[in-house]
Amino acid sequence: MILIVASNANLSKIWARHLRRHGEDVIVLQRQSEAIAYLRGGKAEVIVLDLMLEDGSAFAIADFASYRQPDARIVFVTRSTFFSDGSLFTHIPNTAAVLQEQTPPNDLAAIVSYHGRSG
């Protein structure tokens, strides 16, 4: 299962559609509280996580995921260049990739599918 947690619902739908074309099962959420509730009972192989989440903290979700589901790989998506130095890989141990929000959806789907298979 691929979990997408992002504030931009339209972009999330596009990502989900491309991931489904790659044969992935996808759930789309928009809030930290929803993501934490899902991770308590559901399994995610890969989490596509909006680093600039508007309702909650991406770091809180990532931290909870690393505790509850340490094998889940996290693909952060951001519209900022703040973490372009690679420091997320140090702070969040299950970080698999950090992508710009404008990454083509097919590229995002390929990266997510790859990490889902290798996780």
Long-range contacts (C-beta under 8 A, 24 or more apart in sequence): 1-25, 1-26, 1-27, 1-42, 1-43, 1-44, 1-45, 2-26, 2-27, 2-44, 2-45, 2-46, 2-47, 2-48, 2-112, 2-116, 3-27, 3-29, 3-35, 3-38, 3-39, 3-42, 3-44, 3-46, 3-47, 3-48, 3-72, 4-28, 4-29, 4-47, 4-48, 5-29, 5-30, 5-31, 5-32, 5-34, 5-35, 5-47, 5-48, 5-49, 5-50, 5-53, 5-58, 5-61, 6-30, 6-48, 6-49, 6-50, 6-53, 6-77, 7-50, 7-52, 7-53, 7-54, 7-55, 8-50, 8-101, 11-101, 14-105, 15-48, 15-105, 15-108, 15-109, 17-105, 18-105, 18-106, 18-108, 18-109, 19-108, 19-109, 19-112, 19-113, 21-109, 22-109, 22-110, 22-112, 22-113, 23-113, 24-109, 24-112, 24-113, 24-116, 30-55, 31-55, 31-56, 32-56, 32-57, 32-60, 32-61, 35-61, 35-64, 36-60, 36-61, 36-64, 39-64, 39-65, 39-68, 39-69, 40-68, 43-69, 43-72, 44-69, 44-72, 45-71, 45-72, 45-73, 45-115, 45-116, 45-119, 46-72, 46-73, 46-74, 46-75, 46-96, 46-112, 46-115, 46-116, 46-119, 47-72, 47-73, 47-74, 47-75, 48-75, 48-77, 48-108, 48-112, 49-74, 49-75, 49-76, 49-77, 50-76, 50-77, 50-78, 51-76, 51-77, 51-78, 51-80, 51-83, 51-88, 51-98, 52-78, 52-79, 52-80, 59-91, 59-92, 62-92, 62-94, 62-95, 63-92, 65-94, 66-92, 66-93, 66-94, 70-94, 71-119, 72-119, 73-115, 73-116, 73-118, 73-119, 75-99, 75-108, 75-111, 75-112, 75-115, 77-101, 77-103, 77-108
